Amino acid sequence: MTEGLRARARLAMRTEIAETAFALFVRRGFEQTTVDEIAEAAGLSRRSFFRYFPSKEDAVFGLLYDLGEELAAAVTARPAEEPPWTALHAACAVLLGPMLHRSDEAMALLRLIHDTPTLRARHQDKQDRWRRLLVDALRGRSAPALEADVLASAALAVFDVVCRQWLADPAADPAALMAEAFAVLRPSREA
């Protein structure tokens, strides 16, 4: 089996386990669901579960970690002459896609994170990883270190606000919320 095929098979299995775990978390609650129950529902052993995820929290966020890399790649792919804040806003389409195309699941995930203290803490870890990836992408676009860190942090804060607003009003349009929130912080030189 080639490395590419092996990696795709591993990703497919991680996805299946994560989806199984998520369904159990939504139905039974995060704290009430055990790793053994997830493993059994996914048709594998407890030991096999831990080969794919180091913890049940990681089963919630494991697939979202990849979104950070996609987000950073989207920033890198933006036109070089585009201002950094505009590039960040445009790149956030990577984050909006899953929210818009699988809105019921996205809303359930937001509720699960909001209602579970251990997941809120893990969410911060994920956000810090995404911030580092975005800083690197902005530095690759010649942004000074301080500016890159401030802009990456602000963009992720905007995304968090959009998620909170959408959670509070499920009828709201996440894309419109994102545009409005990014406009609030648009640097005057980009206006």
N, C-alpha and C positions, 0 to 999 in steps of 0.2 A: 504494500500500500504506500503510495507516495505521501510526502509530508503535506501537500495541499489537500489531498483527499482525507487524510487523517485529521487535519485541522477542521475541515468542514464537518466530518462525522462528529468530532468532539463538540463543535458549536451546535450542531443539531441536537445532540443529547443534552447539552446545557440548556438549550431553549426549551426542550420538552420537560426537563426537570423543573425549570423556573416556572413554566406555565402551569404545571401540576401543582407546585407549591403555592403559586399565587391563587389558584382556584380554591385550594384548601384554606388559605389565609382569609380570603374574602368570605367564604362560607362559615368557617369555624372561629376565626379570629387568629391573629398572629401568635399571641402568647399561648393559646390553647392547642396549637398545632405543633406536633413534635417532628423531629427529623426522621424518626422511625416511621411515622405515618406518611410523610412525604416520600420516603424511599419506597415504602410498600405500594403506595398509589402509583409511583413511577415505574414499578416493576424491577427495583434493584435493591441491593443491600444497603445498610447504613454506611458501611465502609465505602461502597461505590459512590454514594451521595457525596461523601467528603473528598472524593477524587475530583469532583467537579466544582464543589463549593466548600470553602472552609467553615461556613456557618450558615444557619438558616437565614440570617440577615442578608448574606451575600446572594442567596437564592432570589431575594427581592431585587437587589441592586446589580447583580452580576451582569445582566444584559444592558443596563443603563450605563455602565462604565464605558462600553464601546461607543455610546453616543458622544462622549467627551472627545474621543479621537475623531469621530466624524465631524463634530463641531469645529475642532481645531483645523482639520483638513479643509473644511468649507471656508474658514477665514483665510487660510493660505491660498486657496484657489481664487479668491476675489481679485479684481483688477488692482495692480500695484498702485495706481494713482488714486484709488478710492480711499477716503479718510477712514481711519481705524474704527471709529464708532459706527459709521455706515456699514463697513465690512462686517462688524460684529452683528449688527441688526439683520443684515441680509443672511448671514450664516445661521442665524437662529431658526431659519426655516427647517433645519435639521431636527430641532427640538419640537417645533410645531407639528411636523408631519405625523408622528405617532399620536399626538394629542387630538388632531383633527380626524385622522383615519380610524382610530380605535378609541373614540371618546369615552365610551362606557368603561372600558378597561383603564384608560388613563385616569378617569375620575375616581374609580375604585382604588387605584394605586395611590393617588394623592390623599384620599381619605385614610387609607391604611397607614401611610407615613405620618400624616397629621395626628392620628389617634394612638400611635405607638411610640412611646418615648425612645426605645432602643433603635427604632427605625429613623426617628428624627436625628439621633446622634450619628447614625451611619450615613444619613443624607449629607450631613456636614462633611464627612470624610470624602464622599463622592464629589461634592462641590469643590473641595480643596484640590482634588486631583484634576478636575475639569479646569479650575483656575490656572493651575500650573501649565496645562496643555495650551490654554489660550494665551497665556503670557509668552510661551515659547513661539506660538504662531505669530503673535504681534511683534515680537522681537525680530522674527524672520522677515517682517515687513518694515524693519528699521525703526520701530517705535523704541524710544528710550525705556529703560527698565522700569522706572517709576510710573511712567505713563501707561505702559503695557499692563502693569499690575493693577493700577487704578481702573483702567477701562475694562479689563477682564473681570475684576471683582464687581464692578458696577453692572456689567451685562448679566452676570449670574444673579445679582440681586434683583435686577429687572425681571428675569425669568421666574424667580421665587415669588415676586409680587404678582405676576401674571397668574401663577398657579394658585396663590391664595385667593385672588379675586375671582378666578374661575370656580374654585371650590365653593366660595361664598355665593356665587350666582352661576349655576350650571347653564343657564340660558345665554350667558355672555359668549362672545366670539373671542377665543384665545388669540387669533391673529390680530384682531382689532385692538385688543388689550395690549398686545406686544407692541404694536405700532405706536399707540398712545403713550405707553410707558417709556419706550426708547426716545420719543420726542421730548419728554419731560427733561431728560438729561443730555439732549443733543448739545455738544459744545457750540458756542456761538460762532466759531470759525467754520463750522460745518453747516450752519443754517442756510 
